[in-house]
Amino acid sequence: MNVPFFRLNSLLSEDVPMDCVVEQTINRMVKETKAYIGQNIADIKTVAKLLTKK
């Protein structure tokens, strides 16, 4: 089987509960996630291309 596999999940510096409302924690999560996206943009674009292929 020739099926591409991608694992895209940003690793956060700490475990954060789903119901977290602490603005500082949420801002840190956003910053870390944006950094992850920047570092993995090529893979993200490849996945997007594969998912939108007709």
N, CA, C and O atoms as CSV, one atom per row, in Angstrom:
chain,resi,resn,atom,element,x,y,z
A,1,MET,N,N,0.838,-1.185,0.000
A,1,MET,CA,C,0.000,0.000,0.000
A,1,MET,C,C,0.878,1.241,0.000
A,1,MET,O,O,1.779,1.385,0.826
A,2,ASN,N,N,0.609,2.095,-0.901
A,2,ASN,CA,C,1.366,3.340,-0.988
A,2,ASN,C,C,0.497,4.478,-0.455
A,2,ASN,O,O,-0.078,5.249,-1.224
A,3,VAL,N,N,0.410,4.568,0.860
A,3,VAL,CA,C,-0.439,5.565,1.510
A,3,VAL,C,C,0.438,6.482,2.357
A,3,VAL,O,O,1.135,6.016,3.259
A,4,PRO,N,N,0.407,7.782,2.071
A,4,PRO,CA,C,1.225,8.701,2.873
A,4,PRO,C,C,0.706,8.807,4.302
A,4,PRO,O,O,-0.497,8.721,4.549
A,5,PHE,N,N,1.620,8.994,5.225
A,5,PHE,CA,C,1.253,9.142,6.639
A,5,PHE,C,C,1.858,10.430,7.169
A,5,PHE,O,O,3.046,10.694,6.988
A,6,PHE,N,N,1.046,11.209,7.809
A,6,PHE,CA,C,1.501,12.448,8.437
A,6,PHE,C,C,0.959,12.497,9.853
A,6,PHE,O,O,-0.203,12.169,10.093
A,7,ARG,N,N,1.785,12.898,10.772
A,7,ARG,CA,C,1.337,13.125,12.146
A,7,ARG,C,C,1.597,14.596,12.447
A,7,ARG,O,O,2.741,15.023,12.598
A,8,LEU,N,N,0.532,15.345,12.528
A,8,LEU,CA,C,0.640,16.783,12.752
A,8,LEU,C,C,-0.012,17.134,14.079
A,8,LEU,O,O,-1.232,17.270,14.164
A,9,ASN,N,N,0.785,17.277,15.086
A,9,ASN,CA,C,0.279,17.745,16.379
A,9,ASN,C,C,1.399,18.492,17.091
A,9,ASN,O,O,2.490,17.967,17.313
A,10,SER,N,N,1.093,19.718,17.435
A,10,SER,CA,C,2.122,20.525,18.093
A,10,SER,C,C,2.282,20.081,19.540
A,10,SER,O,O,1.302,19.823,20.238
A,11,LEU,N,N,3.515,19.997,19.969
A,11,LEU,CA,C,3.792,19.644,21.355
A,11,LEU,C,C,3.819,20.922,22.171
A,11,LEU,O,O,4.558,21.854,21.855
A,12,LEU,N,N,3.023,20.964,23.203
A,12,LEU,CA,C,2.969,22.140,24.058
A,12,LEU,C,C,3.934,21.978,25.224
A,12,LEU,O,O,4.294,20.861,25.595
A,13,SER,N,N,4.342,23.081,25.787
A,13,SER,CA,C,5.317,23.055,26.875
A,13,SER,C,C,4.728,22.542,28.181
A,13,SER,O,O,5.462,22.229,29.119
A,14,GLU,N,N,3.401,22.455,28.243
A,14,GLU,CA,C,2.750,21.931,29.449
A,14,GLU,C,C,1.393,21.349,29.082
A,14,GLU,O,O,0.813,21.715,28.060
A,15,ASP,N,N,0.887,20.448,29.908
A,15,ASP,CA,C,-0.460,19.922,29.728
A,15,ASP,C,C,-1.454,20.992,30.152
A,15,ASP,O,O,-1.313,21.609,31.208
A,16,VAL,N,N,-2.459,21.203,29.312
A,16,VAL,CA,C,-3.457,22.233,29.585
A,16,VAL,C,C,-4.828,21.569,29.568
A,16,VAL,O,O,-5.168,20.882,28.604
A,17,PRO,N,N,-5.615,21.762,30.614
A,17,PRO,CA,C,-6.956,21.174,30.627
A,17,PRO,C,C,-7.836,21.784,29.532
A,17,PRO,O,O,-7.654,22.940,29.151
A,18,MET,N,N,-8.780,21.001,29.037
A,18,MET,CA,C,-9.662,21.458,27.965
A,18,MET,C,C,-10.484,22.680,28.353
A,18,MET,O,O,-10.859,23.476,27.492
A,19,ASP,N,N,-10.764,22.830,29.631
A,19,ASP,CA,C,-11.607,23.945,30.070
A,19,ASP,C,C,-10.789,25.136,30.574
A,19,ASP,O,O,-11.312,25.978,31.303
A,20,CYS,N,N,-9.535,25.213,30.199
A,20,CYS,CA,C,-8.655,26.299,30.632
A,20,CYS,C,C,-9.153,27.639,30.081
A,20,CYS,O,O,-9.471,27.755,28.898
A,21,VAL,N,N,-9.215,28.635,30.946
A,21,VAL,CA,C,-9.623,29.979,30.534
A,21,VAL,C,C,-8.572,31.024,30.918
A,21,VAL,O,O,-8.829,32.224,30.829
A,22,VAL,N,N,-7.407,30.577,31.337
A,22,VAL,CA,C,-6.331,31.484,31.740
A,22,VAL,C,C,-5.716,32.089,30.475
A,22,VAL,O,O,-5.115,31.379,29.668
A,23,GLU,N,N,-5.870,33.393,30.312
A,23,GLU,CA,C,-5.455,34.066,29.082
A,23,GLU,C,C,-3.973,33.876,28.778
A,23,GLU,O,O,-3.604,33.671,27.622
A,24,GLN,N,N,-3.128,33.941,29.787
A,24,GLN,CA,C,-1.683,33.775,29.594
A,24,GLN,C,C,-1.375,32.378,29.045
A,24,GLN,O,O,-0.542,32.228,28.151
A,25,THR,N,N,-2.042,31.370,29.578
A,25,THR,CA,C,-1.833,29.994,29.120
A,25,THR,C,C,-2.306,29.829,27.680
A,25,THR,O,O,-1.619,29.214,26.865
A,26,ILE,N,N,-3.467,30.373,27.369
A,26,ILE,CA,C,-4.013,30.269,26.015
A,26,ILE,C,C,-3.108,30.999,25.025
A,26,ILE,O,O,-2.855,30.494,23.931
A,27,ASN,N,N,-2.625,32.171,25.395
A,27,ASN,CA,C,-1.713,32.915,24.517
A,27,ASN,C,C,-0.426,32.138,24.260
A,27,ASN,O,O,0.088,32.147,23.142
A,28,ARG,N,N,0.096,31.469,25.278
A,28,ARG,CA,C,1.306,30.657,25.115
A,28,ARG,C,C,1.026,29.486,24.162
A,28,ARG,O,O,1.856,29.158,23.314
A,29,MET,N,N,-0.147,28.862,24.307
A,29,MET,CA,C,-0.517,27.764,23.418
A,29,MET,C,C,-0.592,28.240,21.967
A,29,MET,O,O,-0.112,27.557,21.063
A,30,VAL,N,N,-1.190,29.402,21.746
A,30,VAL,CA,C,-1.301,29.956,20.395
A,30,VAL,C,C,0.092,30.220,19.825
A,30,VAL,O,O,0.364,29.884,18.673
A,31,LYS,N,N,0.965,30.813,20.617
A,31,LYS,CA,C,2.329,31.118,20.169
A,31,LYS,C,C,3.080,29.839,19.803
A,31,LYS,O,O,3.737,29.781,18.764
A,32,GLU,N,N,2.986,28.822,20.648
A,32,GLU,CA,C,3.674,27.558,20.391
A,32,GLU,C,C,3.109,26.868,19.154
A,32,GLU,O,O,3.857,26.276,18.375
A,33,THR,N,N,1.797,26.941,18.973
A,33,THR,CA,C,1.167,26.309,17.817
A,33,THR,C,C,1.553,27.025,16.528
A,33,THR,O,O,1.804,26.375,15.513
A,34,LYS,N,N,1.603,28.353,16.555
A,34,LYS,CA,C,2.032,29.108,15.373
A,34,LYS,C,C,3.483,28.776,15.016
A,34,LYS,O,O,3.821,28.658,13.838
A,35,ALA,N,N,4.330,28.626,16.018
A,35,ALA,CA,C,5.723,28.249,15.770
A,35,ALA,C,C,5.786,26.862,15.133
A,35,ALA,O,O,6.565,26.643,14.205
A,36,TYR,N,N,4.978,25.932,15.620
A,36,TYR,CA,C,4.928,24.581,15.067
A,36,TYR,C,C,4.499,24.621,13.602
A,36,TYR,O,O,5.091,23.952,12.755
A,37,ILE,N,N,3.470,25.409,13.313
A,37,ILE,CA,C,2.992,25.520,11.934
A,37,ILE,C,C,4.100,26.062,11.039
A,37,ILE,O,O,4.317,25.552,9.939
A,38,GLY,N,N,4.798,27.087,11.503
A,38,GLY,CA,C,5.894,27.658,10.724
A,38,GLY,C,C,6.995,26.656,10.435
A,38,GLY,O,O,7.578,26.662,9.352
A,39,GLN,N,N,7.279,25.798,11.398
A,39,GLN,CA,C,8.343,24.802,11.239
A,39,GLN,C,C,7.916,23.623,10.365
A,39,GLN,O,O,8.761,22.905,9.832
A,40,ASN,N,N,6.604,23.426,10.218
A,40,ASN,CA,C,6.098,22.259,9.489
A,40,ASN,C,C,5.212,22.642,8.310
A,40,ASN,O,O,4.376,21.850,7.875
A,41,ILE,N,N,5.392,23.848,7.795
A,41,ILE,CA,C,4.518,24.347,6.738
A,41,ILE,C,C,4.568,23.479,5.480
A,41,ILE,O,O,3.548,23.324,4.808
A,42,ALA,N,N,5.708,22.919,5.154
A,42,ALA,CA,C,5.814,22.078,3.954
A,42,ALA,C,C,4.917,20.846,4.081
A,42,ALA,O,O,4.193,20.511,3.143
A,43,ASP,N,N,4.959,20.173,5.225
A,43,ASP,CA,C,4.098,19.002,5.438
A,43,ASP,C,C,2.627,19.398,5.432
A,43,ASP,O,O,1.794,18.680,4.880
A,44,ILE,N,N,2.307,20.518,6.034
A,44,ILE,CA,C,0.913,20.976,6.089
A,44,ILE,C,C,0.396,21.255,4.678
A,44,ILE,O,O,-0.736,20.901,4.349
A,45,LYS,N,N,1.217,21.883,3.854
A,45,LYS,CA,C,0.812,22.148,2.468
A,45,LYS,C,C,0.650,20.855,1.681
A,45,LYS,O,O,-0.252,20.739,0.852
A,46,THR,N,N,1.518,19.886,1.938
A,46,THR,CA,C,1.409,18.594,1.260
A,46,THR,C,C,0.114,17.893,1.641
A,46,THR,O,O,-0.579,17.361,0.773
A,47,VAL,N,N,-0.220,17.885,2.914
A,47,VAL,CA,C,-1.471,17.270,3.375
A,47,VAL,C,C,-2.666,17.980,2.741
A,47,VAL,O,O,-3.596,17.326,2.270
A,48,ALA,N,N,-2.647,19.296,2.726
A,48,ALA,CA,C,-3.748,20.062,2.132
A,48,ALA,C,C,-3.920,19.708,0.659
A,48,ALA,O,O,-5.041,19.557,0.174
A,49,LYS,N,N,-2.809,19.578,-0.038
A,49,LYS,CA,C,-2.859,19.223,-1.458
A,49,LYS,C,C,-3.458,17.827,-1.648
A,49,LYS,O,O,-4.288,17.618,-2.534
A,50,LEU,N,N,-3.038,16.883,-0.822
A,50,LEU,CA,C,-3.570,15.519,-0.920
A,50,LEU,C,C,-5.062,15.467,-0.593
A,50,LEU,O,O,-5.816,14.734,-1.233
A,51,LEU,N,N,-5.479,16.235,0.392
A,51,LEU,CA,C,-6.883,16.213,0.816
A,51,LEU,C,C,-7.811,16.910,-0.175
A,51,LEU,O,O,-9.005,16.612,-0.222
A,52,THR,N,N,-7.273,17.829,-0.962
A,52,THR,CA,C,-8.119,18.546,-1.920
A,52,THR,C,C,-7.985,17.999,-3.340
A,52,THR,O,O,-8.591,18.524,-4.274
A,53,LYS,N,N,-7.194,16.949,-3.495
A,53,LYS,CA,C,-7.017,16.315,-4.803
A,53,LYS,C,C,-8.329,15.653,-5.217
A,53,LYS,O,O,-8.978,14.982,-4.416
A,54,LYS,N,N,-8.705,15.851,-6.470
A,54,LYS,CA,C,-9.964,15.256,-6.968
A,54,LYS,C,C,-9.697,14.096,-7.873
A,54,LYS,O,O,-10.634,13.480,-8.380
